[in-house]
Each structure stands twice: as C-alpha cells, then as structure tokens.
Amino acid sequence: MGFWRGDVKNFTHPADPERNPGGFFPNGASGVFYGAATVYLSYIGYDAVSTMAEEVKDPVRDIPIGVSGSVALVTVLYCLMAASMAMLMPYDLIDPESPFSAAFKGSDGWGWVSNVIGVGASFGILTSLLVAMLGQARYLCVIGRSHVVPPWLAKVHPKTATPVNASAFLGVFTAAIALFTDLEVLLNLVSIGTLFVFYMVSNAVIYRRYVSVGSTNTWRTAAFLLAFSFCSVLFTLLWHFVPSGVVKAVALGTCTLAGVSVLYAFQYLVPQARKPEFWGVPLMPWMPSVSIFLNIFLLGSLDGPSYVRFGFFTGVAIVIYVLYSVHASFDAETTEVRGKGTVTMGRDVEVGQGSSSF
C-alpha cells in the first residue's frame, strides 16, 4: 500500500522541517546504529529452529536451510515494510506505538485497513511469543536434565512429549515481566542480551574450529579473540566519543588496519583444527569476526541504564549458578563419584525426562 499510495519525497522531507531535520538520514549515522541496536531483538527466535533438531527427518540439511532461509526472507520483508511506511508518510508523523495501523485511521475510505492491520499485528505478536517460548522451553528442559536448573523443569508430558513444566513456567514468568515492565526498557534489555549472546557465540565458533584440546595450542586462538575484541571495542569508543575531524578519521583508520592485520595474521598462521563433516560456517574466520565487530559496535549504541540492568541480571544469574547449579549438576556429581572409584552417574534421570521426541 505504501508503494502504491506513498510518495518518494517522504524519504527526505519531514512534515515539520522547522522542528525536525530532513534528509535520508535525519538523525545521522548514530541514529541509524541506535535504531539497529534497538530492533536487534527482531532477529531472535530463529535459533528456535535449531532446538527442533530432534523433530526433523534430516537435521543436517534442514536446520541450516531453515535458519538461513527464514532470516533472509524476514529481512527482505522487514526492509520492504519499513520502506513502504516511510513512503506513506514523513517520519515525524509516524506513530511509534502503532505505525501501520495509525497511518490509515485518517484516510478517507481506508479506515477499515487500520482495523485489519491491528488484528494481524495482534496475531503476529501472539505467534512470536509462542515461537520464543517454543525454543526457551526446550532450553530449560535440556539444562534441567543435568540439574543446572531445578529438574522439575525437565518434566516431559507422557502423551505430547513436550516440556510441559518449562512451558508453563515461561508463560507465567514472561507475562509477569510484560505486565510490570516498560516496553522501551524491555526492548533495550532484550537487545543487549541478544547482542552479548551473539558475540559470545561468534567467539565460540572460532574457538571450536581452531582449537582441539590436547593437539593444538589454545593461546593463539585466545590471543586473537582478545586482540580482535579489543580493536572492536576501541573502534566503537572512538566512533562514539571522539569529535568528528581528521584526528577521528586517522584513529578509526588505524584501528581498522590493526584489526584487519590481526585477522589476516591469524588466518595464515593458525590452521583449522576441525573440518565440519556436513555443514559449517563458511569464510572462516572472516564471517564470525565480522559478527564479533558488529555485535560490539551495536552494543556501543545502547544507553547506559541498559548496561546497569544487564549487569544486575547477569550478576543474579552468576550467583544462582555458583550457589546452586555448580553443586547440583550431573557434571559435579560425576566428578565426585569418580573420586570414589566409580564412573557411574550419581542419580538417574526420572522417567520421562531422559528422552523425548524433540
């Protein structure tokens, strides 16, 4: 509808040029990166496909296709929707709470479209929540089997073979958070958590591909990851805090050259310790390294209170892990039992928890 009824001029001309800047990037590059970091949560949930590996016929083929295909398709649709919205009206007239629905409320003969969009958005939110809970419930079930979290969460329904307790717990817990938390605070908290997790996963992908315990030196890979992360953090700090000018350009160029040099040195000096048998991340180590940089850079675009909240919840999780999970997990119990001269598990998994169809 935006491409049909919209105007290309709305890309660069605000409705009130005296109060709002114009141009294709009205808030500059910093506004673009802040927006990207804020909506980064739009790309979570695709990992839920990987949690269904036990439920598909050919996971080696289907899981990579499902994840990559869904990300590519949704990215294209997301960009097309954003472009149509920007063409439909100037950015300073867009309702931040319900942009598409509000855009048609004042249109003659098109008011019914607003109601249709509202209903569709409601169902879209519902399906997104269900997909998110689908993956999270299975995560809780798996770590509940090893008693990292209370094993009650690992209970599987005998008929549907689904993690019923974990699903019920997540439903109540997420509903409570949504009820008592401001939306902007919640979005930033989810985004910073997602960016940090993706940063850690990118590091883990490189470490696993280049390190084999007992046959390779871990310090080279660890040194590269630390050096490249340091260059990325330094680039981010220079970008956000150094005033524009020649000094900033030279500093950013030097930092970029250092990061690329470290990456080239690692690629040619450190051989890969593993070769994926079926499917693996291509263009190693460039692709995960780019992911490391982008995640750090987007993390630098978020506000300070988000880091305070993230640090608080991270600290709570660490305390729970140290005081409970380390002592209750099967790994800790196995180590204790081995010290007594046996290698059997200390306790068996309850009936219905040891296996399921997911």
ROPA-208220 format. One line per 10 residues: number of its first residue (from 1); for each residue x, y, z of N, C-alpha, C. Coordinates in steps of 0.2 Angstrom, whole numbers, padded with zeros to 4 digits. Layout:
NUM) X/Y/Z/X/Y/Z/X/Y/Z | ... $
end
This chain:
1) 0004/-0006/0000/0000/0000/0000/0004/0006/0000 | 0010/0006/0004/0014/0012/0004/0017/0013/-0003 | 0019/0008/-0006/0022/0009/-0013/0017/0012/-0018 | 0011/0010/-0017/0005/0012/-0021/0003/0019/-0020 | 0002/0021/-0014/-0001/0027/-0012/0004/0032/-0009 | 0010/0030/-0008/0015/0034/-0005/0019/0039/-0010 | 0024/0042/-0007/0027/0047/-0011/0035/0047/-0009 | 0039/0047/-0014/0046/0046/-0013/0049/0052/-0009 | 0046/0057/-0010/0048/0063/-0006/0048/0062/0002 | 0044/0058/0004/0043/0057/0011/0050/0054/0014 $
11) 0054/0051/0010/0060/0048/0012/0065/0054/0015 | 0064/0060/0012/0069/0065/0014/0066/0071/0017 | 0059/0072/0016/0056/0078/0018/0051/0077/0024 | 0053/0080/0030/0048/0079/0036/0042/0083/0035 | 0037/0082/0039/0031/0086/0039/0032/0093/0042 | 0037/0093/0047/0038/0099/0050/0046/0101/0050 | 0048/0104/0044/0055/0104/0043/0058/0109/0048 | 0054/0114/0052/0057/0118/0056/0059/0115/0063 | 0056/0110/0065/0057/0106/0071/0061/0100/0070 | 0060/0097/0064/0063/0090/0063/0068/0091/0057 $
21) 0074/0088/0058/0079/0088/0052/0077/0084/0046 | 0079/0086/0041/0077/0082/0034/0083/0078/0032 | 0082/0075/0026/0087/0071/0023/0086/0064/0024 | 0089/0059/0020/0088/0052/0021/0090/0049/0027 | 0095/0052/0031/0097/0051/0037/0096/0057/0042 | 0090/0058/0044/0089/0064/0048/0093/0064/0055 | 0094/0058/0058/0097/0058/0064/0105/0056/0063 | 0107/0056/0057/0114/0054/0056/0115/0047/0057 | 0122/0045/0056/0124/0038/0057/0122/0035/0064 | 0123/0039/0069/0122/0037/0076/0115/0035/0077 $
31) 0110/0039/0074/0103/0037/0074/0102/0030/0071 | 0105/0029/0065/0104/0023/0062/0107/0017/0066 | 0112/0018/0069/0115/0012/0073/0111/0011/0079 | 0109/0017/0082/0105/0016/0088/0098/0012/0087 | 0095/0014/0081/0089/0010/0079/0090/0003/0077 | 0096/0001/0074/0098/-0005/0073/0099/-0009/0079 | 0102/-0006/0084/0103/-0010/0091/0097/-0011/0094 | 0092/-0006/0094/0086/-0007/0097/0081/-0012/0094 | 0081/-0013/0088/0077/-0018/0085/0081/-0024/0083 | 0086/-0025/0086/0090/-0031/0085/0086/-0037/0088 $
41) 0082/-0036/0093/0078/-0041/0095/0073/-0045/0090 | 0072/-0041/0084/0068/-0044/0079/0072/-0050/0076 | 0078/-0051/0077/0082/-0057/0074/0083/-0062/0079 | 0080/-0062/0085/0080/-0068/0090/0074/-0072/0088 | 0075/-0078/0090/0069/-0083/0088/0071/-0088/0083 | 0075/-0086/0078/0077/-0090/0073/0081/-0096/0076 | 0085/-0095/0081/0088/-0101/0084/0083/-0106/0087 | 0077/-0104/0088/0072/-0109/0090/0072/-0115/0085 | 0073/-0113/0079/0073/-0119/0074/0078/-0124/0075 | 0084/-0122/0078/0089/-0127/0080/0087/-0132/0086 $
51) 0082/-0129/0090/0080/-0133/0095/0075/-0139/0093 | 0073/-0138/0087/0069/-0144/0084/0073/-0149/0080 | 0079/-0149/0082/0083/-0154/0078/0081/-0161/0079 | 0079/-0163/0085/0076/-0170/0086/0070/-0171/0083 | 0066/-0166/0080/0060/-0167/0077/0059/-0167/0070 | 0065/-0166/0066/0065/-0166/0059/0069/-0172/0057 | 0067/-0174/0050/0070/-0180/0047/0077/-0180/0046 | 0079/-0174/0043/0086/-0173/0041/0089/-0167/0044 | 0091/-0167/0050/0093/-0160/0053/0099/-0157/0050 | 0104/-0161/0048/0110/-0159/0045/0108/-0154/0039 $
61) 0103/-0156/0035/0101/-0152/0029/0096/-0147/0031 | 0091/-0149/0035/0085/-0145/0036/0087/-0139/0040 | 0090/-0140/0046/0092/-0135/0050/0095/-0129/0047 | 0101/-0129/0044/0104/-0124/0041/0100/-0120/0036 | 0096/-0124/0032/0091/-0121/0027/0086/-0117/0030 | 0083/-0120/0036/0078/-0117/0039/0080/-0110/0042 | 0086/-0110/0046/0088/-0104/0049/0090/-0099/0044 | 0094/-0101/0039/0097/-0096/0034/0091/-0093/0030 | 0086/-0098/0028/0081/-0096/0024/0076/-0091/0027 | 0074/-0093/0033/0070/-0088/0037/0072/-0082/0038 $
71) 0079/-0081/0040/0082/-0075/0042/0082/-0070/0035 | 0084/-0073/0030/0084/-0070/0023/0077/-0067/0021 | 0072/-0072/0022/0066/-0070/0020/0063/-0064/0024 | 0063/-0065/0031/0061/-0060/0035/0064/-0053/0035 | 0071/-0053/0033/0075/-0047/0032/0072/-0043/0026 | 0071/-0047/0021/0068/-0043/0015/0061/-0041/0016 | 0057/-0044/0019/0050/-0042/0021/0051/-0036/0026 | 0055/-0036/0031/0056/-0031/0035/0058/-0024/0032 | 0063/-0025/0027/0065/-0019/0024/0060/-0016/0019 | 0056/-0021/0016/0050/-0018/0012/0045/-0015/0016 $
81) 0043/-0017/0021/0038/-0014/0026/0040/-0007/0028 | 0047/-0007/0030/0049/-0001/0033/0050/0005/0027 | 0052/0002/0021/0052/0007/0015/0045/0009/0013 | 0040/0005/0013/0033/0007/0012/0030/0012/0017 | 0032/0011/0023/0030/0015/0029/0033/0022/0028 | 0039/0022/0026/0042/0029/0025/0040/0032/0019 | 0037/0029/0014/0034/0032/0008/0027/0034/0010 | 0024/0031/0014/0017/0033/0015/0016/0039/0019 | 0021/0041/0024/0020/0047/0027/0027/0049/0030 | 0029/0056/0031/0035/0058/0033/0036/0055/0040 $
91) 0043/0054/0042/0045/0050/0048/0042/0053/0054 | 0041/0060/0054/0039/0064/0060/0032/0063/0061 | 0028/0060/0057/0021/0059/0058/0019/0052/0059 | 0024/0047/0059/0023/0040/0061/0022/0039/0068 | 0017/0036/0070/0015/0034/0077/0020/0029/0079 | 0024/0030/0084/0029/0025/0086/0025/0019/0090 | 0019/0020/0092/0016/0014/0095/0013/0009/0090 | 0010/0012/0085/0006/0008/0080/0007/0011/0073 | 0013/0011/0070/0014/0015/0064/0009/0013/0058 | 0008/0007/0057/0005/0005/0051/-0003/0006/0052 $
101) -0005/0004/0058/-0012/0004/0060/-0014/0012/0060 | -0010/0016/0063/-0012/0023/0064/-0012/0027/0057 | -0008/0024/0052/-0007/0028/0046/-0013/0028/0042 | -0018/0023/0043/-0024/0023/0039/-0030/0025/0043 | -0029/0027/0049/-0035/0030/0053/-0038/0036/0050 | -0034/0041/0048/-0037/0047/0045/-0038/0047/0037 | -0037/0041/0034/-0038/0041/0027/-0045/0040/0025 | -0047/0043/0020/-0054/0043/0018/-0055/0036/0014 | -0060/0032/0017/-0061/0026/0014/-0057/0020/0015 | -0051/0022/0019/-0046/0016/0021/-0046/0015/0028 $
111) -0051/0017/0032/-0051/0016/0039/-0051/0009/0041 | -0055/0005/0037/-0055/-0002/0039/-0049/-0006/0038 | -0044/-0003/0034/-0037/-0006/0034/-0034/-0006/0041 | -0035/0000/0044/-0032/0000/0051/-0034/-0005/0056 | -0040/-0007/0055/-0043/-0012/0060/-0040/-0019/0057 | -0039/-0020/0051/-0036/-0027/0049/-0029/-0027/0051 | -0025/-0022/0050/-0018/-0022/0052/-0018/-0023/0060 | -0022/-0020/0064/-0022/-0021/0071/-0023/-0028/0073 | -0028/-0031/0069/-0029/-0039/0071/-0023/-0043/0069 | -0021/-0041/0063/-0015/-0045/0060/-0009/-0044/0065 $
121) -0008/-0038/0067/-0002/-0037/0072/-0003/-0041/0079 | -0009/-0041/0081/-0010/-0045/0087/-0009/-0052/0086 | -0011/-0055/0081/-0009/-0062/0080/-0002/-0063/0078 | 0001/-0058/0075/0009/-0058/0074/0013/-0058/0081 | 0010/-0054/0086/0014/-0054/0092/0013/-0061/0096 | 0006/-0063/0095/0005/-0070/0098/0009/-0075/0096 | 0010/-0076/0089/0014/-0081/0086/0021/-0080/0088 | 0024/-0074/0088/0031/-0073/0090/0032/-0075/0097 | 0027/-0074/0102/0028/-0076/0109/0028/-0084/0109 | 0024/-0087/0105/0024/-0094/0105/0030/-0097/0103 $
131) 0033/-0094/0097/0039/-0097/0094/0045/-0096/0099 | 0045/-0090/0103/0050/-0089/0108/0050/-0094/0113 | 0044/-0095/0116/0043/-0100/0121/0044/-0107/0119 | 0043/-0108/0113/0045/-0115/0110/0052/-0117/0111 | 0057/-0112/0109/0064/-0113/0110/0066/-0113/0117 | 0064/-0108/0121/0066/-0107/0128/0064/-0113/0132 | 0058/-0115/0131/0056/-0121/0135/0060/-0127/0134 | 0062/-0128/0128/0067/-0134/0127/0074/-0133/0129 | 0076/-0126/0129/0082/-0125/0133/0082/-0127/0140 | 0077/-0124/0143/0076/-0126/0150/0075/-0133/0152 $
141) 0072/-0137/0147/0071/-0144/0148/0078/-0147/0148 | 0082/-0145/0143/0089/-0149/0142/0093/-0147/0148 | 0094/-0141/0150/0098/-0140/0156/0095/-0142/0163 | 0088/-0143/0163/0085/-0146/0168/0087/-0154/0169 | 0088/-0157/0164/0090/-0164/0164/0097/-0165/0168 | 0101/-0160/0167/0108/-0161/0170/0108/-0157/0177 | 0102/-0154/0179/0101/-0151/0186/0104/-0145/0186 | 0106/-0141/0181/0109/-0135/0181/0103/-0130/0184 | 0097/-0131/0182/0091/-0128/0185/0087/-0134/0188 | 0082/-0132/0192/0078/-0137/0195/0076/-0143/0190 $
151) 0076/-0149/0192/0074/-0154/0187/0067/-0154/0186 | 0063/-0151/0190/0056/-0150/0189/0054/-0148/0182 | 0059/-0143/0179/0058/-0140/0173/0059/-0145/0167 | 0062/-0151/0169/0064/-0155/0163/0058/-0161/0162 | 0053/-0160/0166/0047/-0165/0165/0044/-0164/0158 | 0043/-0170/0155/0040/-0171/0148/0034/-0174/0149 | 0029/-0171/0145/0022/-0174/0145/0022/-0181/0142 | 0019/-0186/0145/0019/-0193/0143/0016/-0194/0136 | 0011/-0189/0134/0007/-0190/0128/0010/-0186/0123 | 0011/-0179/0124/0013/-0175/0119/0021/-0174/0118 $
161) 0024/-0177/0123/0032/-0177/0123/0034/-0170/0122 | 0031/-0165/0126/0033/-0158/0126/0035/-0156/0133 | 0040/-0152/0134/0041/-0149/0141/0036/-0145/0144 | 0031/-0148/0147/0025/-0145/0150/0027/-0140/0155 | 0031/-0142/0160/0033/-0138/0166/0036/-0132/0164 | 0041/-0133/0159/0045/-0127/0157/0041/-0122/0153 | 0036/-0125/0149/0032/-0120/0145/0027/-0116/0150 | 0024/-0120/0155/0020/-0116/0160/0024/-0111/0164 | 0030/-0113/0166/0034/-0108/0170/0036/-0102/0165 | 0038/-0103/0159/0039/-0097/0155/0033/-0093/0153 $
171) 0028/-0096/0152/0022/-0092/0151/0020/-0087/0157 | 0020/-0090/0163/0019/-0085/0169/0024/-0080/0170 | 0030/-0082/0169/0036/-0078/0170/0036/-0072/0165 | 0035/-0073/0159/0036/-0068/0154/0030/-0064/0154 | 0024/-0067/0156/0018/-0062/0157/0019/-0057/0162 | 0022/-0060/0168/0023/-0055/0173/0028/-0049/0171 | 0033/-0051/0168/0038/-0046/0166/0034/-0041/0161 | 0030/-0043/0156/0027/-0039/0151/0022/-0034/0155 | 0019/-0037/0160/0014/-0033/0164/0017/-0027/0168 | 0023/-0028/0171/0026/-0023/0176/0032/-0020/0173 $
181) 0034/-0021/0167/0040/-0018/0164/0038/-0013/0158 | 0041/-0007/0158/0040/-0003/0152/0043/-0006/0146 | 0040/-0004/0140/0041/-0008/0134/0048/-0006/0132 | 0050/0001/0132/0057/0003/0130/0062/0000/0134 | 0061/-0001/0140/0066/-0004/0145/0067/-0011/0143 | 0061/-0014/0142/0062/-0022/0140/0065/-0023/0133 | 0064/-0018/0128/0067/-0019/0122/0074/-0018/0122 | 0077/-0013/0126/0084/-0012/0126/0087/-0018/0130 | 0084/-0020/0135/0087/-0026/0139/0087/-0032/0135 | 0082/-0034/0131/0082/-0040/0127/0087/-0039/0121 $
191) 0088/-0033/0119/0093/-0031/0113/0100/-0032/0116 | 0102/-0029/0122/0108/-0030/0124/0110/-0037/0126 | 0105/-0041/0129/0106/-0048/0130/0107/-0052/0124 | 0104/-0051/0118/0104/-0054/0112/0111/-0052/0109 | 0113/-0046/0109/0119/-0044/0106/0125/-0048/0110 | 0125/-0048/0116/0130/-0051/0120/0131/-0058/0119 | 0125/-0062/0118/0125/-0069/0117/0128/-0070/0110 | 0126/-0066/0105/0128/-0067/0098/0136/-0066/0098 | 0138/-0061/0102/0145/-0060/0102/0149/-0066/0105 | 0146/-0069/0110/0149/-0075/0113/0149/-0081/0109 $
201) 0144/-0082/0105/0143/-0087/0100/0148/-0087/0095 | 0149/-0081/0092/0154/-0079/0087/0161/-0081/0089 | 0163/-0079/0095/0169/-0081/0098/0170/-0089/0099 | 0164/-0092/0101/0164/-0099/0102/0165/-0103/0095 | 0162/-0100/0090/0163/-0104/0083/0170/-0104/0081 | 0174/-0098/0082/0181/-0098/0080/0185/-0102/0085 | 0183/-0102/0091/0187/-0106/0096/0187/-0114/0094 | 0180/-0116/0093/0179/-0123/0092/0182/-0125/0085 | 0182/-0121/0080/0185/-0123/0074/0193/-0123/0074 | 0196/-0119/0078/0203/-0119/0078/0207/-0122/0084 $
211) 0203/-0124/0089/0206/-0127/0095/0203/-0134/0096 | 0208/-0139/0097/0207/-0146/0098/0211/-0147/0105 | 0207/-0148/0110/0211/-0149/0117/0215/-0155/0116 | 0222/-0154/0118/0227/-0160/0118/0231/-0160/0112 | 0229/-0157/0106/0233/-0157/0100/0235/-0150/0097 | 0232/-0145/0100/0233/-0138/0097/0234/-0133/0103 | 0238/-0128/0102/0239/-0123/0107/0233/-0118/0107 | 0230/-0117/0113/0224/-0113/0114/0226/-0106/0114 | 0232/-0104/0116/0234/-0097/0117/0233/-0093/0111 | 0235/-0096/0105/0235/-0092/0099/0228/-0090/0097 $
221) 0223/-0094/0098/0216/-0093/0096/0214/-0088/0102 | 0215/-0089/0108/0213/-0085/0113/0216/-0078/0112 | 0222/-0077/0111/0225/-0071/0110/0222/-0067/0104 | 0220/-0071/0098/0217/-0067/0093/0210/-0065/0095 | 0206/-0069/0098/0200/-0066/0100/0200/-0060/0105 | 0205/-0060/0109/0206/-0055/0114/0208/-0048/0110 | 0213/-0049/0105/0215/-0044/0102/0210/-0041/0097 | 0206/-0045/0094/0201/-0043/0089/0195/-0039/0093 | 0194/-0042/0098/0188/-0039/0103/0191/-0032/0105 | 0197/-0032/0107/0200/-0025/0109/0200/-0020/0104 $
231) 0201/-0022/0098/0201/-0017/0092/0194/-0015/0091 | 0189/-0020/0091/0182/-0018/0090/0180/-0013/0095 | 0181/-0015/0102/0179/-0010/0107/0182/-0003/0106 | 0189/-0003/0104/0192/0003/0103/0189/0007/0098 | 0187/0004/0092/0184/0007/0087/0177/0010/0089 | 0174/0006/0093/0167/0008/0095/0168/0015/0099 | 0172/0015/0104/0173/0020/0108/0176/0026/0104 | 0180/0026/0100/0182/0031/0095/0176/0034/0091 | 0172/0030/0089/0167/0032/0085/0162/0036/0089 | 0160/0034/0095/0155/0037/0099/0158/0043/0103 $
241) 0164/0044/0105/0166/0049/0109/0171/0054/0107 | 0174/0052/0101/0179/0057/0098/0176/0061/0093 | 0177/0068/0094/0173/0073/0089/0175/0072/0082 | 0171/0073/0077/0172/0072/0070/0178/0077/0068 | 0182/0074/0064/0188/0078/0061/0193/0073/0059 | 0199/0076/0057/0205/0072/0055/0207/0067/0060 | 0207/0069/0066/0210/0065/0071/0206/0059/0072 | 0199/0060/0072/0195/0054/0072/0195/0049/0066 | 0196/0052/0060/0197/0048/0054/0203/0044/0054 | 0209/0047/0057/0215/0044/0057/0215/0038/0062 $
251) 0212/0040/0068/0211/0035/0073/0207/0029/0071 | 0201/0030/0068/0197/0025/0066/0201/0021/0060 | 0204/0024/0056/0208/0020/0050/0213/0016/0053 | 0217/0019/0058/0222/0015/0062/0219/0009/0065 | 0214/0010/0069/0211/0004/0072/0208/-0001/0067 | 0205/0001/0062/0203/-0004/0057/0209/-0008/0054 | 0214/-0004/0052/0220/-0008/0049/0223/-0013/0054 | 0223/-0011/0061/0226/-0016/0066/0221/-0022/0066 | 0215/-0021/0066/0210/-0027/0067/0211/-0031/0061 | 0211/-0028/0055/0212/-0032/0049/0218/-0036/0049 $
261) 0224/-0033/0051/0230/-0036/0051/0230/-0042/0056 | 0227/-0041/0062/0227/-0047/0066/0223/-0052/0063 | 0217/-0051/0060/0213/-0056/0057/0217/-0060/0051 | 0221/-0056/0047/0225/-0059/0042/0230/-0064/0045 | 0234/-0061/0050/0239/-0065/0053/0236/-0071/0056 | 0231/-0071/0059/0228/-0077/0062/0226/-0082/0057 | 0223/-0080/0051/0221/-0084/0046/0226/-0088/0043 | 0232/-0085/0042/0238/-0088/0039/0243/-0092/0044 | 0242/-0090/0050/0247/-0093/0055/0244/-0099/0059 | 0238/-0099/0060/0234/-0104/0064/0230/-0108/0059 $
271) 0232/-0114/0058/0227/-0119/0054/0221/-0121/0058 | 0216/-0123/0054/0210/-0125/0057/0211/-0132/0060 | 0208/-0133/0066/0209/-0140/0070/0204/-0145/0068 | 0198/-0142/0065/0192/-0146/0064/0190/-0144/0057 | 0187/-0149/0053/0184/-0148/0047/0177/-0151/0048 | 0172/-0147/0047/0165/-0149/0048/0163/-0155/0043 | 0160/-0160/0046/0159/-0166/0041/0153/-0164/0037 | 0148/-0161/0039/0142/-0160/0035/0141/-0152/0033 | 0141/-0148/0038/0140/-0141/0036/0143/-0137/0042 | 0146/-0131/0040/0149/-0127/0044/0149/-0120/0042 $
281) 0151/-0115/0046/0151/-0108/0045/0156/-0107/0039 | 0154/-0104/0034/0159/-0103/0028/0163/-0097/0030 | 0169/-0096/0025/0173/-0090/0026/0176/-0089/0033 | 0178/-0094/0036/0182/-0094/0042/0189/-0091/0041 | 0191/-0086/0046/0187/-0084/0052/0184/-0077/0050 | 0183/-0075/0044/0181/-0069/0042/0173/-0067/0045 | 0169/-0072/0043/0162/-0071/0045/0161/-0070/0052 | 0163/-0075/0056/0162/-0074/0063/0165/-0068/0066 | 0171/-0066/0063/0175/-0060/0065/0171/-0054/0064 | 0167/-0053/0058/0163/-0048/0057/0157/-0048/0061 $
291) 0155/-0053/0063/0149/-0054/0068/0152/-0051/0075 | 0158/-0053/0077/0160/-0050/0083/0160/-0043/0083 | 0163/-0040/0078/0164/-0032/0077/0157/-0029/0077 | 0152/-0032/0073/0145/-0029/0073/0142/-0029/0079 | 0142/-0034/0083/0139/-0035/0089/0142/-0030/0094 | 0148/-0029/0095/0152/-0025/0099/0150/-0018/0097 | 0150/-0016/0091/0148/-0009/0089/0141/-0008/0090 | 0136/-0012/0089/0129/-0011/0091/0128/-0010/0098 | 0132/-0014/0102/0132/-0014/0110/0134/-0007/0112 | 0138/-0004/0108/0140/0003/0110/0135/0008/0108 $
301) 0130/0007/0105/0124/0011/0103/0119/0012/0108 | 0119/0007/0113/0114/0007/0118/0115/0012/0124 | 0110/0013/0127/0111/0018/0133/0114/0015/0139 | 0116/0019/0144/0119/0017/0150/0115/0013/0154 | 0109/0015/0156/0104/0011/0160/0103/0004/0158 | 0104/0003/0151/0103/-0004/0149/0109/-0009/0151 | 0115/-0006/0152/0121/-0009/0154/0120/-0011/0162 | 0117/-0006/0165/0116/-0007/0173/0111/-0013/0174 | 0106/-0013/0170/0101/-0018/0171/0104/-0025/0169 | 0108/-0025/0163/0111/-0031/0161/0116/-0034/0166 $
311) 0120/-0029/0169/0124/-0031/0174/0121/-0034/0180 | 0115/-0031/0182/0112/-0034/0188/0109/-0041/0187 | 0106/-0042/0181/0103/-0048/0180/0108/-0054/0178 | 0114/-0051/0175/0120/-0056/0174/0123/-0058/0181 | 0123/-0053/0186/0125/-0055/0192/0121/-0060/0196 | 0114/-0059/0195/0110/-0063/0198/0110/-0070/0196 | 0111/-0071/0189/0112/-0077/0186/0119/-0081/0188 | 0124/-0077/0189/0130/-0080/0191/0130/-0082/0198 | 0126/-0079/0203/0125/-0081/0209/0121/-0087/0210 | 0116/-0088/0206/0112/-0094/0206/0116/-0100/0203 $
321) 0120/-0098/0198/0125/-0104/0195/0130/-0106/0200 | 0133/-0101/0204/0138/-0103/0209/0135/-0107/0215 | 0130/-0104/0217/0127/-0107/0224/0123/-0113/0223 | 0120/-0114/0217/0116/-0120/0216/0118/-0124/0210 | 0119/-0121/0204/0120/-0126/0198/0126/-0130/0198 | 0131/-0126/0200/0138/-0130/0201/0138/-0136/0205 | 0134/-0136/0210/0134/-0141/0215/0128/-0146/0214 | 0123/-0144/0210/0118/-0149/0209/0118/-0152/0202 | 0123/-0150/0197/0123/-0153/0191/0126/-0160/0191 | 0124/-0164/0185/0127/-0170/0185/0135/-0170/0184 $
331) 0137/-0165/0181/0145/-0165/0180/0148/-0164/0186 | 0146/-0160/0191/0149/-0160/0198/0148/-0167/0201 | 0142/-0170/0201/0141/-0176/0204/0145/-0182/0201 | 0146/-0182/0195/0150/-0187/0191/0157/-0186/0194 | 0160/-0180/0194/0167/-0179/0197/0167/-0182/0204 | 0162/-0180/0208/0163/-0183/0215/0163/-0190/0215 | 0159/-0193/0211/0158/-0201/0211/0164/-0204/0209 | 0167/-0201/0203/0174/-0203/0201/0179/-0203/0206 | 0179/-0198/0210/0184/-0198/0215/0183/-0204/0220 | 0178/-0207/0220/0177/-0213/0225/0178/-0219/0221 $
341) 0180/-0219/0215/0182/-0225/0212/0177/-0228/0207 | 0172/-0224/0205/0167/-0227/0200/0165/-0221/0195 | 0163/-0223/0189/0162/-0218/0184/0154/-0218/0182 | 0150/-0221/0187/0143/-0221/0185/0140/-0214/0188 | 0134/-0212/0185/0131/-0206/0187/0128/-0207/0194 | 0128/-0202/0198/0126/-0202/0204/0118/-0203/0205 | 0114/-0201/0200/0107/-0202/0201/0104/-0203/0193 | 0099/-0207/0193/0096/-0207/0186/0092/-0202/0184 | 0091/-0201/0178/0086/-0196/0176/0079/-0199/0177 | 0074/-0195/0179/0067/-0198/0180/0064/-0200/0174 $
351) 0060/-0205/0175/0056/-0207/0169/0052/-0202/0166 | 0053/-0202/0159/0050/-0196/0155/0055/-0190/0154 | 0060/-0190/0158/0065/-0184/0157/0071/-0186/0153 | 0072/-0192/0152/0078/-0194/0149/0078/-0194/0141 | 0072/-0195/0138/0071/-0194/0131/0064/-0192/0129 | 0064/-0189/0124/0058/-0186/0121/0059/-0185/0114 | 0053/-0183/0110/0053/-0183/0103/0056/-0176/0100 | 0058/-0172/0105/0060/-0165/0102/0068/-0165/0102 $
end
